Structures are given as structure tokens and as C-alpha cells.
């Protein structure tokens, strides 16, 4: 297993993994699949503070994760939202946990203070994963999303990064 920074060459694999989740799960509240071209633009727009990492298994992108701005408001600059998606064929191998651990390390070096994970309450595996990684439950927003003809609740989990105060 190799975890590394995503490159433009990974855009197709990232789009494929994400689009599958969009179309078949409540892991994402997007409702339309994304293209490789869209993910190329997305990757090019990233800042070093908001990396995208991929996990390769035997040369195949098996999953990816990202730190994204939580809000455009400046006071939230040291808070990021965490996203992790693992290809269906590679689940239950510790890939998601490994990606999150690598993203936590990157957050520490970038002086990020808080990671937030917003997870649909139906997504039990993701909730179990962040709980096991010492994320703390913050609360649940009820019926804030609508997908697959039903209302969905979102639980928020936080991880306080042990980094120096951001200036």
C-alpha cells in the first residue's frame, strides 16, 4: 500500500471512485457523477494546505482522500473538512484509515487545527472508522439532505489536531 499526493494522472480514478459513491451510496450528497476533466480542474485548484492523497495497491488507485476548506470566512482558515472514498473492491483493508492518518499528518504540518467529518448517519462503516481514529461526535443535523427519495441526517465528527496555534 502506497499513499502519495494525487497527480493529474489520477483524475480518472478519483472520478470513477467518487462517481460510484455518488450514484450508489449516501456517502456523498452530490447526485450527479463527475468526469475526469472535472477532477483535473479540481486537482489543479487545490492549495498545499488542502491536499488530495491517493492510496495505491499494486499500482491501482484504491482510494483517495482530501482536506478541503470548511468555510471561506477567514476565521475558519485552520479548520478543514475531511473526505475519504475507497473503491468498492478494496474496502475493509484499512485503506480509509491509512488515508485519514496520512491526512492528519499533513494537517499537522500545515498548522490545521480542526478536521471535520460530516457523515450521513446511514454510513455506519465511516462512522465506525472516524470513531476508531479518535474523532469526537459533535452532533447531528436532521433531514438536511435529500437523496434516493428520502431525507437524510448528517452527523458531524471532529478531530483536534495537536498543532501550534495558527498565526
C-alpha positions as CSV (number, residue, x, y, z in Angstrom):
1,X,0.0,0.0,0.0
2,X,1.4,3.4,-1.0
3,X,-0.1,6.7,0.0
4,X,1.0,9.7,-2.0
5,X,-0.1,13.1,-3.3
6,X,-2.6,12.8,-6.1
7,X,-1.5,13.9,-9.6
8,X,-3.5,15.0,-12.7
9,X,-2.9,11.4,-14.0
10,X,-5.1,10.2,-11.0
11,X,-8.1,12.3,-12.0
12,X,-9.8,9.4,-13.9
13,X,-9.5,7.0,-11.0
14,X,-10.6,9.6,-8.5
15,X,-13.6,10.5,-10.7
16,X,-14.5,6.8,-11.0
17,X,-14.4,6.1,-7.3
18,X,-16.3,9.2,-6.4
19,X,-18.9,8.8,-9.1
20,X,-19.7,5.3,-8.0
21,X,-20.3,6.6,-4.4
22,X,-22.4,9.4,-5.8
23,X,-24.6,7.1,-7.8
24,X,-25.0,4.2,-5.3
25,X,-24.5,5.5,-1.7
26,X,-25.3,8.3,0.6
27,X,-21.5,8.8,1.3
28,X,-21.8,11.9,-0.9
29,X,-24.7,14.3,-1.2
30,X,-23.8,15.0,-4.8
31,X,-26.4,13.5,-7.1
32,X,-24.5,13.7,-10.5
33,X,-21.4,11.8,-11.3
34,X,-18.2,13.8,-12.1
35,X,-15.9,13.5,-15.0
36,X,-12.1,13.0,-15.2
37,X,-11.9,16.5,-16.6
38,X,-13.8,17.9,-13.7
39,X,-11.5,16.2,-11.3
40,X,-8.5,17.5,-13.2
41,X,-9.8,21.1,-12.7
42,X,-10.5,20.3,-9.1
43,X,-6.9,19.0,-8.5
44,X,-5.3,22.0,-10.2
45,X,-7.2,24.4,-8.0
46,X,-6.0,22.7,-4.7
47,X,-3.7,24.6,-2.4
48,X,-0.9,22.8,-0.4
49,X,-2.9,23.3,2.7
50,X,-5.8,21.3,1.1
51,X,-4.1,18.2,-0.3
52,X,-5.6,15.2,-2.1
53,X,-3.9,11.9,-1.4
54,X,-4.4,8.6,-3.2
55,X,-3.7,5.1,-1.9
56,X,-2.3,2.7,-4.5
57,X,-2.5,-1.1,-4.1
58,X,-0.4,-3.0,-6.6
59,X,-0.3,0.2,-8.8
60,X,-4.0,0.7,-8.8
61,X,-5.7,3.7,-7.1
62,X,-7.8,2.0,-4.5
63,X,-8.9,5.1,-2.7
64,X,-8.4,8.8,-2.1
65,X,-8.9,11.5,0.5
66,X,-8.8,15.3,0.7
67,X,-8.7,18.1,3.1
68,X,-11.0,20.9,1.9
69,X,-11.8,24.4,3.2
70,X,-14.6,24.3,5.7
71,X,-15.6,27.9,5.0
72,X,-14.4,30.9,3.0
73,X,-14.6,33.0,6.1
74,X,-11.0,33.8,7.4
75,X,-11.6,32.8,11.0
76,X,-12.2,29.2,9.8
77,X,-8.8,29.0,7.9
78,X,-7.4,26.4,10.4
79,X,-10.5,24.2,10.1
80,X,-10.9,21.7,7.2
81,X,-13.4,19.2,6.0
82,X,-12.2,15.6,5.5
83,X,-13.3,13.4,2.6
84,X,-12.3,9.8,2.0
85,X,-13.6,7.4,-0.6
86,X,-12.4,3.8,-1.2
87,X,-13.1,1.7,-4.3
88,X,-15.7,-0.9,-3.6
89,X,-13.2,-3.7,-4.5
90,X,-10.7,-2.5,-1.8
91,X,-12.9,-1.9,1.2
92,X,-12.3,-3.4,4.6
93,X,-8.5,-3.4,4.1
94,X,-7.6,-0.4,6.3
95,X,-7.2,1.9,3.3
96,X,-9.6,4.6,4.6
97,X,-7.9,4.6,8.0
98,X,-4.5,4.8,6.4
99,X,-5.5,7.8,4.2
100,X,-7.0,9.6,7.2
101,X,-3.8,9.0,9.2
102,X,-1.8,10.5,6.4
103,X,-4.1,13.5,6.1
104,X,-3.9,14.1,9.8
105,X,-0.1,14.2,9.4
106,X,-0.4,16.7,6.6
107,X,-2.8,18.8,8.6
108,X,-0.3,18.9,11.5
109,X,2.4,20.1,9.2
110,X,0.1,22.7,7.6
111,X,-0.9,24.0,11.1
112,X,-4.5,23.0,10.6
113,X,-6.2,22.9,14.0
114,X,-9.5,21.0,13.4
115,X,-10.6,18.3,10.9
116,X,-14.4,17.9,10.5
117,X,-16.1,14.8,9.0
118,X,-19.7,15.2,8.0
119,X,-21.1,11.7,7.6
120,X,-24.6,10.6,6.7
121,X,-25.9,8.7,9.6
122,X,-26.7,5.7,7.4
123,X,-22.9,5.3,6.6
124,X,-22.1,3.1,9.6
125,X,-18.7,2.0,8.3
126,X,-17.5,5.6,8.0
127,X,-18.8,6.4,11.5
128,X,-17.1,3.4,12.9
129,X,-13.8,4.4,11.2
130,X,-13.7,8.0,12.5
131,X,-14.8,6.8,16.0
132,X,-11.8,4.4,15.9
133,X,-9.5,7.2,14.9
134,X,-10.5,9.3,18.0
135,X,-12.8,11.7,16.2
136,X,-15.3,13.1,18.7
137,X,-19.0,13.2,17.9
138,X,-20.3,16.8,17.7
139,X,-23.9,16.5,16.8
140,X,-26.5,15.5,14.1
141,X,-28.3,17.7,11.7
142,X,-31.6,16.2,10.9
143,X,-33.1,15.9,7.4
144,X,-30.6,18.3,5.8
145,X,-30.1,16.2,2.6
146,X,-32.4,14.6,0.2
147,X,-31.2,11.7,-2.0
148,X,-32.8,8.5,-3.3
149,X,-36.2,10.0,-2.5
150,X,-35.7,10.2,1.3
151,X,-34.5,12.8,3.8
152,X,-31.0,12.1,5.3
153,X,-29.4,13.1,8.6
154,X,-25.8,14.1,8.9
155,X,-23.6,13.6,11.9
156,X,-20.6,15.8,12.4
157,X,-17.3,14.4,13.9
158,X,-14.3,16.5,14.8
159,X,-10.6,15.8,15.3
160,X,-8.5,18.4,17.1
161,X,-5.0,18.3,15.6
162,X,-2.2,18.8,18.0
163,X,-0.5,21.6,16.1
164,X,0.8,25.0,17.2
165,X,-1.6,27.9,17.1
166,X,-2.0,29.3,13.6
167,X,-1.0,32.9,13.2
